[in-house]
Amino acid sequence: MPKSANYRIRIEPELHQEFLDACKSEDKPAAQVIREFMRGYVNKYRTALQPDLFVAEQPQDYKREGKKHE
């Protein structure tokens, strides 16, 4: 997959250095860690948008206060 997008962000120098140190301790390039974070974030977002297909929808009268479905 060709890489064509670039981001320019402003962060505190201390956070930047801590991030680089953490990446170095895991022997991972910073760009790889950021891409992994982005993929995880997108997957989390997609999952939140999908309805739960394994949960049956309750009948309307069940949802109203005071009524029980029998």
C-alpha positions as CSV (number, residue, x, y, z in Angstrom):
1,M,0.0,0.0,0.0
2,P,1.6,3.3,-1.0
3,K,2.0,5.8,1.7
4,S,0.8,9.2,0.5
5,A,-0.8,11.1,3.4
6,N,1.2,13.2,5.8
7,Y,0.2,14.7,9.2
8,R,1.9,17.6,10.9
9,I,0.9,17.9,14.5
10,R,2.1,20.0,17.4
11,I,2.9,18.3,20.7
12,E,4.8,19.2,23.8
13,P,8.5,18.4,23.5
14,E,8.3,16.2,26.6
15,L,5.5,14.1,25.2
16,H,7.3,13.7,21.9
17,Q,10.5,12.5,23.7
18,E,8.6,10.1,25.9
19,F,6.8,8.7,22.9
20,L,10.1,8.2,21.0
21,D,11.6,6.6,24.0
22,A,8.7,4.2,24.4
23,C,8.9,3.3,20.7
24,K,12.6,2.7,20.9
25,S,12.2,0.5,24.0
26,E,9.8,-1.7,21.9
27,D,12.1,-1.5,18.9
28,K,9.3,0.0,16.7
29,P,9.5,3.0,14.5
30,A,7.2,5.9,15.7
31,A,5.3,5.9,12.4
32,Q,4.5,2.2,12.7
33,V,3.1,2.8,16.3
34,I,1.0,5.7,15.0
35,R,-0.4,3.6,12.1
36,E,-1.2,0.8,14.6
37,F,-3.1,3.3,16.8
38,M,-5.0,4.7,13.8
39,R,-6.0,1.2,12.6
40,G,-7.2,0.2,16.1
41,Y,-9.1,3.5,16.4
42,V,-10.8,3.0,13.1
43,N,-11.7,-0.6,13.9
44,K,-13.2,0.5,17.3
45,Y,-15.2,3.2,15.5
46,R,-16.5,0.7,12.9
47,T,-17.5,-1.8,15.6
48,A,-19.4,0.8,17.5
49,L,-21.4,1.7,14.4
50,Q,-22.5,-1.9,13.7
51,P,-25.6,-3.2,15.5
52,D,-25.3,-6.3,17.6
53,L,-26.6,-9.0,15.3
54,F,-26.7,-11.6,18.0
55,V,-29.1,-9.8,20.3
56,A,-32.8,-10.1,19.5
57,E,-34.7,-6.9,19.5
58,Q,-37.3,-6.7,22.3
59,P,-41.0,-6.1,21.4
60,Q,-42.1,-2.5,21.6
61,D,-44.5,-3.1,24.5
62,Y,-41.6,-4.7,26.5
63,K,-39.7,-1.5,26.3
64,R,-42.5,0.7,27.7
65,E,-42.4,1.3,31.4
66,G,-44.8,-0.8,33.5
67,K,-45.3,-3.5,30.9
68,K,-43.7,-6.9,30.9
69,H,-43.5,-9.2,28.0
70,E,-44.8,-12.7,28.7
